[in-house]
Amino acid sequence: MPGEKQPAVKYYVGVDVGSASVRAALVDEFGTVVAHAEKPIQIWEPQPDHYEQSSADIWAACCSVTKEVVRGVNASQIRGLGFDATCSLVVVDKQFQPLAVNSEGQNHRNVVMWMDHRAVSQVQRINATQHRVLNYVGGAMSVEMQPPKLLWIKENLPESWKKVGYFFDLPDFLSWKATGVAARSLCTVVCKWTYTSDRGWDDSFWKMIGLEDLVKDKYEKIGNHVLSPGEAVGKGLTPGAAEDLGLPEGIAVAASLIDAHAGGLGVIGADVKGHNLPCENQPITSRVAMICGTSSCHMGVSETPIFVPGVWGPYFSAMVPGLWLNEGGQSATGKLIDHVVRGHVAFPELEAKAAASAHSIYTYLNSHLDLIKKSLPVGFLTVDLHVWPDFHGNRSPLTDLTLKGMVVGLTLSRGLDELALIYLATIQAIALGTRHILEVMQAAGHDITTLFLCGGLSKNPLFVQMHADITGKPVVLSKEVESVLVGAAILGACASGDFASIQ
């Protein structure tokens, strides 16, 4: 009726901590990103394969971007907050103060990053035990998971180990910071710490690998209060955190997700009616969500547990409640493309030409490939040039972190054409890696018809096209590009009680 007041729109905040930056979005109840902000965070690399961050630096960035996206919005319309983050390890003492994860004793550097590979000998010893919990990580644990990192700290930093109060997965550290409640998300503990949704922690595993001290205190250091992603944590935002973030005190804070899982949540349920896709009118289990950033993750869900050799999982309820998750992955994708392009002798020329044409280096490279492709499709340019992309080891499905990368078919040419070709060959190699992962998942019992892509690399049309060509499957991109942030906001919406479930 005329003159009737429209009900105020409800908003949710999603905060995403990636490897190199923190992003926040204000998302409305219809799933539209209304505002978006980003801030870089620091990475230290004190020696090869050691990557560290600061939890204080990360939290400060979370506060800065959140304040930015809610500026000018009526606080009473903001209903919930969800976090996602990389699965890095945060170490704090008994008073929750940062504790050094390095031999220099730099306490502010208290985060071992997910991509840190320092714990190689520890993970080899853990895998040699062949303990039953390893069946749920594809048969072999990754150096990027938390038990080998914990063991490394115990063996290499005895002073820090003595003082430790709590070990958090980064997503759980953020929900603790917001609520003061040290609960853990089922997503993090199941995917990275060997917790199982039916049995919980397995005492025999921790004792067998030499971390029996964690069992002694009833797992207080690594979490004995576990919530499902999207469940409300504690009494919501504490007064201190509310002030830091520029949000109203007491709004619902959700149990968090790992960043890739938030991306999966943000795209895998997309409505695809009318596009004539093979997954239309099929269960969600026919879809794989691929989250492609610094590294890539391939998320497939199933109604019953599927054990895929070399692929993490099956994890129950770790992404979509009630479904089992398998997670394939490539340790270096965006980082690899960047490494190959920036390390090429023609990079300065590329940078200058891209700047002159007001395009990003990748847009410029894509158009350069179109110029030199002649009559055949662009993919055929690399008929004699091949890249093996495991510069940072292989996560799936070979699970061999000792593998190295290689390039076959090099010539003496060193111009922009050659840079464009090696860039193309690198993207094709990554897509072939994806195909390998999908083939192994299908052989184990997954029925995959369609790929759903999100993350930074999904904004590169060449990357998307090569994945479609090489896997032979249609690729869907979400209308809402910031799918990871949408996934984080979905958590906040669920915690607020405005929606009955994640689904």
N, C-alpha and C positions, 0 to 999 in steps of 0.2 A: 504494500500500500504506500501511496505517496507520504513522505514525511516520516516513514518508519526508519529507525536506525539500523544500518547494516551491522551485523555482528563483526567485531574486530577480528582481523586476520591473526592467526596464531603463528609464532615463529619459533624456530629451533636453531641452535648454534652447533655447527660441526667444526671440530678442530683437528687438523691432520698434521702430524709431525713426520715429515719425510726425512731423507738422509741429509739434505743440504739446506732445507728451509722448512718453516712452519707456515701453514695456511689456515685461514678460518673462513667460514661462510655463514651467512644468515640465510636460512632456507625456510620458505613458507610451508603451510600445511599441505600444499598441492605438489611439493617437491621441486619448486622453482628456486634457484639460487638468486637471492635478491641483492646481496652484497658479498664482496670477496676481497681478502687482503692476504699479503704474503710478506715474510721477513726471513732473510737468510740466517742460518745458525752456523756456529764454528765447528770445524773438524780438525783434530790434531792427528798427524801421522808421525809419531816420534821415531818409528823405525818401520822397515817394510812389513806389510801385513798387519800392523798394529794401527787401529783406527779408534780414536777416542773423542768423546764429547763431554759437555758439561750440563748436568741436569738444571743448574741455576740459569744458564744461558738459554736452555730450551724453554723453561717455564717463563722467563722474561719475554721471550718471543711470542709464546702463547698468549700472554696478557696483552701485549702490544697489538697483535692482529685481531684479538677478540674485541678489544675496545674500539678498534677501527670499524668493524662490521656492524656493531650495534649502535654506533653514534647516531643520535637523532631518532631512534626508535623508542616508542613508549615501552618502558621496562615491563609493564604488566602484560604485554603481549608476548614476551619471551618466556617459553614454557619449559624448555629442557636443553641440556648440553650433553654432547657426546664427543668422546676423544677417540682417535685412532693414532697409532704411531708405529714406527719401525720396531722390530723385535730386538732392540738393543738391551743390554744388561745394565741396570742402575744399581750402584752400591752405596749404601749409607750406613752410618754407625747407629748405636742404640738410641741416640737423640735425633735420628733422622738427618744428621749432617753429612754432607758429601765426603766420601772416602776414596783415596787414590787407587786407581787401577793400573798404576805405572810405577816403575822402580824409582822415578825421580821424586816420589812423594808429593806430587801435585794433586792436592785433594779436590780442587775444583774440577779436575778432569776425572770424573767418577763414573763415566759411562763407557762400557766396551761396546762398540758399534756392532750391529748385526753382521757387517761385512768383514769384521776383524777375523783373521785366520791364524791368530797366535797359538791356538790350542790344538795344533796338529797331532802332537804325540799323545795328548790326552784323549782325543777322539778316536785315535787308532786303538788305544788300550780299551776304551769303552766298547768299541765295536767288536774287539776280540773276545769279550765276555759272551757274546751271542745271547744276552739276556732276553727274556720274552718281551720286555717292553719295546725292544727294537723292531718287533714285527709291525708296530704301529707307526713307524717312521720309514716305511719302505724297505726295512731290513737292515739299514745302516744309518746311524745318526750322522748329522752334518756338523762340521766344525762351527757352523753359524748358530747352532742351538746352544742352550744355556748350560747343561751339565759339564761339557768340556771346558767352558769358560770358568765355571765355578772351581773346577779341579785345578785349572791353570793358576787361578788366584791363590788357592790353598798352597800349591807347591812352589810358587814363585814370589808371593808377597805375604809371607807369614805375619808380618806386622799388621797389614790391613785385615787379614783373615781373622786375627784375634779380636779386632775391634768391631767387626761387622755386626750390625743390628738386623739389617734387612737387605735382601736382594729383590729387586723388582724388575719385571719386564717393563719397558718404558711406558706402554699404554696403561699399565696398572699404577705406575708411579704418578701419572697425571691424574687419574681418578682419586688417588690418595691425597695428592696436593689440593684437589678441589674440595674434598669432603672430610679429610682427616681420618678416613676409614681405610685400613690396610687390606681391603678385600682384593681378591684376584679374579680376573676374568677367566671363564672356562676356556675361551679361545686361546689365551696365551699359555696357560699351564698345560693344556692338552697338546698344543702344536709344538711347543718349544721346550717343555720341561718333563715330559713323560707321565703326566697325570692322566688317569683314564676316568671317563665319566661314570663307570660302574664300580671300579675298585679304588679310585683315588690314588694316592701315592703308593709305590711299591717299595717297602722297607728294604727288601733283599737287593734291589737294584742299587740303591744309594750305598748300602754297606759293601756291595761287591766292587764298586768303583772307587771306594776310599773316601766317601763323603758321609760316613755314618754319623758325624756330628750334627747333620741336618735332621736326622731321624730323632736324635736324643731330645731336642727341644720341641718335639711334636710338629716339626715343619714350620715353626713360627717364622723362621728367617725367610722361607720361600713361599709361605702362604698356607693357612689351614682354613680359610674362609673363602669359598669359591662361588661366584655368581655367574648366571648366564648373561651373555652379551645383551645389552638393552635393559637389564634389570636395574631398578633404582638402587643407588649406593647410599647407605646411611640416611641422613636427614637432608641430603642435598648440599648446596654450596654453603661453606662456612662463611662467617662474616669477613674473615681475612681474605679468603680466596675471591669472594664476591667483589671486594674492593679492588683487588689486583686485576680482576678480569673486566671490571666495569659492568657487572651483571647483578641482578637482584639476589639478595641473600635467600637461601633456602630453595632456589629452583632445582628441579630434578637433575641429577647427574647420573649418567648411565654407566654400567659396567662396559668396558671398552672393547675394541677389536684391534688386532694387528692391521697395519695400513692396507696390505693387499686384500685382507678379508673384508675391510670396509669398502674397498673398490668393488669386490665381488658382490657384496650386498647391494651396492649402488647400481649395478647394471644387470645382474642375473635375472631379476624379476621383471625386466622391461616388457611393456605391452607391444607386441610386434604384429598385431592384427592388420591384415590388408597389404602386407609386403610380400606375400607369397613365399615366405621362408619355410624351410623344412621343419623348423621347431614350432611353427604355429599349431595350436591345438595339441601339442605334445607336452609331456611333463617337463618341468624345469631341469630334470636330469639329462635331457638331451642337449643341454647348453654347457659350454665352458666359458667362464669369465677369465679374460687375460688382462692382468694389470701390469702395464709396461712402463717402467720408469728407469731409475738407475740400474735396477735388475728387473726381471720379469717373473710373475707368478701365474700359474695356470690352475684355475680352481674348477673342479668338477664335483657335483654332488650326486649321491645315490641313496636309494631307500634302504639298501642293506649294505653292510661293510664290504668293500672290494679291496683286496690286497694287491697293490701294483708294485712289482719289483722296481726299486729305484725311485719311487714317487712317494712323498710323505703322506701319512695317513694310513688307513682310514681314521678320521677324527670325528667323533660323534658330536653334533650340535655346535661345532666350532665356528661355523659361519651362518648357515641357515638352521634355526632350531629344528630338531627332529630329523635332520638328514645327515648322512655321513659325508665327510669332505675328503677328497684327495687333492693334494697340492703339489703340482710339478713346478719346476722353476729353473731359471738361468741366472747364475750369480752376477753376470755383467752383461748388460744390454745397452741401455743409454750410456752408461759409463764406457763401454767398449767402443761404441760408435764415436763418441767424443774423443777417446784416446787415439783411435786410428786417424781421425780427421785432423786433430790438432797436432799430432806428431808428424804429419806429412810435410815434406820440404816445401810444397806449394801452398801451405796454409796461409802465410801472410798475404799472398796474392788473392786467395779466396776471400779473406777477411776484408781486404781493401775493396774488391769488386762488389761484395755483398753490401758493404756499407754505402758505396756509391749508388747502388740501385735501391737502397732503403729496404732491403730484405734481410731476413735471418740467413745465416750461412747455409742452413739446410734447405730453405726454400730456393736459395740460389743454386745449390748443388742439384736439386731436383730438376730445375729448369735447364741447367747445363746438360744433364743426362738426356733430356728431351731433344736438345739441339744436336747431340752427337749420335743419336740412336739410328739414323738412316731409316730404312723401311721396316725393319723388324721391331717387335715390342722391346721396350727398354731392358727387360730381364735377360735378353740374349747377348747384351754387350759383354757379359762376363764369361763368355763361353770358355775362355782360357785362363780365367783367374778365379782362384778358390781360397776361401778363408775357413780355417777351423777356429771356432769362436771361443774356445775355452781358455782364454787368457787368465782367468781367475779360478781355474778348476771347473769341473762339471758337477752341477747340483743334481740334475735329473736328465735322463734316467741312468746315467753311468755311475753316479755317486762317487766320483774320483776327483778329490781336490788336488791331486798332484798333476793332473793334466795341464798342458800348456797350449797356447794358441800357435797357429802357423798360417803362413800365406804361401800359396803355390802359384807360380805363373808370373813372377815379377820380371820386368824388363828394365832397360837402362833409362826409360823415359821418366821424367820427373815433373811434368806440368800439371795444369789443372784437370786435363782430361783423365790422367792417371789417378789423381786424387778422387775424382768423381767415380771412377771405376772401382777403386778399392772400398770406397764408401758403400757403393751398391752391393759389392760382393759380401761386405760385412753384414749388411741388412739381410741379404739372402741367406747367409750362414745362420743368423739368428732364427729366421723363419724355418729353415730346415731343422734346427734344434727343436722348435715348437712342434713341427711335424713328427719328429722322433718321439717326443713326449706323448702326443696324442695317439700315435700308433700303439705305444706300450699300454696306455690306459684302455684303449679299445680292445686290445688282445686280452686284457685281464677281465673285461666284462662291461666296461662303460659303452654306452651307445651315444656317440657325440655327432650332432649334425651341424651345429652352428657355433661360431666364435663371437663373443661379445668383448670388445676391446675398450679399455679406458687407461688413463694415465698419460704422462707427457708424450710418450712416443706415438700414442694413438692420434696425436694432432699432426703427425707427419704422413701425408698421403702415400708416399712411396713405401713406408714401413707397413702401412695397412694393406696396400695392394699386393706386396710381396707375400704377406701372410695368406691372403686369399688365394693367390696363384699357386703357392707352394703347398699349402695344406689341401687345396681343392674344396675348401668350405666357405660358405658365405660369411662375411664379417659384418657385424652390426656395431654401429657407434651410437652412443646415447646422445639425444638432443641436448641433454644437460652435460656439458663437457666435464665438469668437476665431479665426476661420479664418486670419487673417494670421499669428498666432503659431504655429498648427499648421503652416502652410507653412514658417516659419523653422525649426521643430523637425524637419520632414521633411528639411531640408538637413543638420542635425546628425546625424540618424539615418543618412542616406546616407554622410556622411563617416566615421562610426564604423566602417563595414564591416558593421554588423549587418543591413543591407539591401543587396541587390546593386545596386540602381539607384533613381533617383527614382520610376520607375513602380512 
